[in-house]
Amino acid sequence: MLGVGANGKQIPLVNLDGKYYVIGNKCTHGGCMLSKGELEEEMVLCTRHASHFVVQTGIVMARPAKRPEPQFGVKVDGEQISVNA
């Protein structure tokens, strides 16, 4: 997982087995930046209150967050990665 800038926003870009995913960066519970969190298997963990979000869908798997993160499309063309954020 790497925090990158896209369209003026900081986002978490995740590479899982060669496929790229992007979800929202602001935890829907505490507002912390998920790009500064941890990646555990297929989940991004918020370091503040330990909410877990599925990388592929943004769905909450561990609370206290209740709302999912938005998911953004990713297009890979050679070494160029484009995000619809």
N, C-alpha and C positions, 0 to 999 in steps of 0.2 A: 504494500500500500504506500502511496506517495501523495502528499498534498501538492496539488498543482493549481495554477491559475488558468481559468477559462472564462472568456466573456466578462472579465472584470470580477469574477468570483473565485474564491478558493474552494477547491473540491477535493474529495478523496478519490484518487484513481487507483483501482485495484486490478491486479493481474492474477487471475486464478487459472492455472494450467494453460496459459497462453491466450485466454479470453479476457477482455477488459470490461470492467463495470464501473459505473459512477452512480452514487446516491447523493442525496443532500448532505450538506456539511454541518448543519446546525442541529444538534440533538433536539428532538421535539419535546423533550422533557426539561432539560436544564439550559439549553442554548449553547452548550460547549461545542467546539470545533471537532468534528469526528475525524478530520484529517490528522489530528494530533493524538487520536486514540490508538487502539491496538487492533490488529487483525488476528483473529483466532479462527482457523479453518475458513469457513465461508461467512463469518460474521465480523462486523466492525463493532468494537466495544467502546463505549463512551467511558473515559477515565474518571469522570466526576461521580456518577451514580451507578455505573455498571449496566446501563441499558445496552442491549445487543440488537443489532440490525442485520438482516440477511443482505449480503452484498448484491445478489442478483435481483432482488425485488424491493428492498427497503423495508420489508415487514419487520415488526418488533417481535423478537423472540424472548427477551427478558426485560422486565420492567425495572424502573418505574415509568419509562416512556410508554405512552398509550397509542400515539399516532405514528404511522409509518413515515419513513423518509421518502421524498420523491425520488424516482429513478430517472436517469437520463440516458439517452441513446449514445452509443459510442461507435465510431466508424474508424477502422484501421486501414490505411492505404500505405503499404510499405512501412516506413519508419514514422509516418505522419499519423497522429491520433487526433480525431476531431470529436468534440463532445457537444451535444445539443443541450446545453445548460442555460 
